Amino acid sequence: MKKSTIFIALVAVMAWGQNKASAQGKPLFTGPIGVQAYTFRSSMPKATAAVLDTIKSLGITEIEGEGPKGMPPEEFRKMCDDRGISIPSTGAGYDAIVNDPGSVIKLAKILGAKYVMVAWIPHGKEFTLDDAKKAAADFNRVGKILSEAGLTFCYHNHGYEFGTYNDGTLFDYIAQNTDPKYVSFEIDILWSFHGGQDPAALINKYPSRMKLMHLKDIRKGVANDLTGGTDTKNDVALGTGQIDIPGVLKAAKKAGIKHYFIEDESPSYSQQLPITIAYIKGLKD
């Protein structure tokens, strides 16, 4: 990601951000600004130090994830530490955490993470009750193992879990059939919305279970479905899409969520990140 591109985008939103800052009220968003490493999947492997410098220049102090493939986690941790960027959360694949939780724990400890999230449950064309039952059992088991190691396991929703089940959804089945002592959630607000849910209402339904958040917005006009997928170009800067971001942040604040990671999968992320940051900084309670 070129710093010149970031600078241009920052200049473009500066006046707007200053006007918002002068508005009445207290800031709505008061937590540290974090980012998901996947946002930089195209640039991080080529220029890790430069990307981390850009992240720091944007005022981002937390990152979720790990370094590029082939880089020792100790090296990535040091690079982040040197720039005042902490790594409170990292991710793990479903099969990896189910089959070898010890290796996942080891990596999290090296990075200094307190949370480990899984963002995808293997399934066929549709996510079924059997998929949800297996996931709930696996999550209870690995969540206990991680808890005993001083870590918190979180499942990151991806949209397909919101198919109807009884008077709720398959996500409700997972939430109601996992032990709150061992299984928490990272709410991805784009995938919640795309799956037909109101993200703020979902937080209010399970406030004590929600520990982390992916901050994302989806392009206006994009229809909801249960595929768990949409074109990456449908990721837009916060406040320019369909999601009620102030409502989500108010619910998150009430629930006590402390770690928020901007994730922008769009090819335009370098232009959109400064707009997103200016937007959330300008919101008033």
Buried (B, 14 or more C-beta within 10 A) or exposed (E): BEEEBBEEBBEEBEEEBEEBEEEEEEEBBEBBBBBBBBBBEEBBBEBBEBBBBBBBEBEBBBBBBBBBEEBEBEEBBEBBEEBEBBBBBBBBEBEBBBEEBEEBBEBBBBBBBBBBBBBEBEBEEEBBEEBBBBBBEBBBBBBBBBBEBEBBBBBBBBBBBBBEBEEEBBBBBBBEBBEEEBBBBBBBBBBBBBBBBBBBEBBBBBBEBBBBBBBBBBBEEBEBBBBBEBEEEBBBBBBBBBBBBBBBBBBBBEBEBBBBBBBBBBEBBBBBBBBBBBBBBBBEE
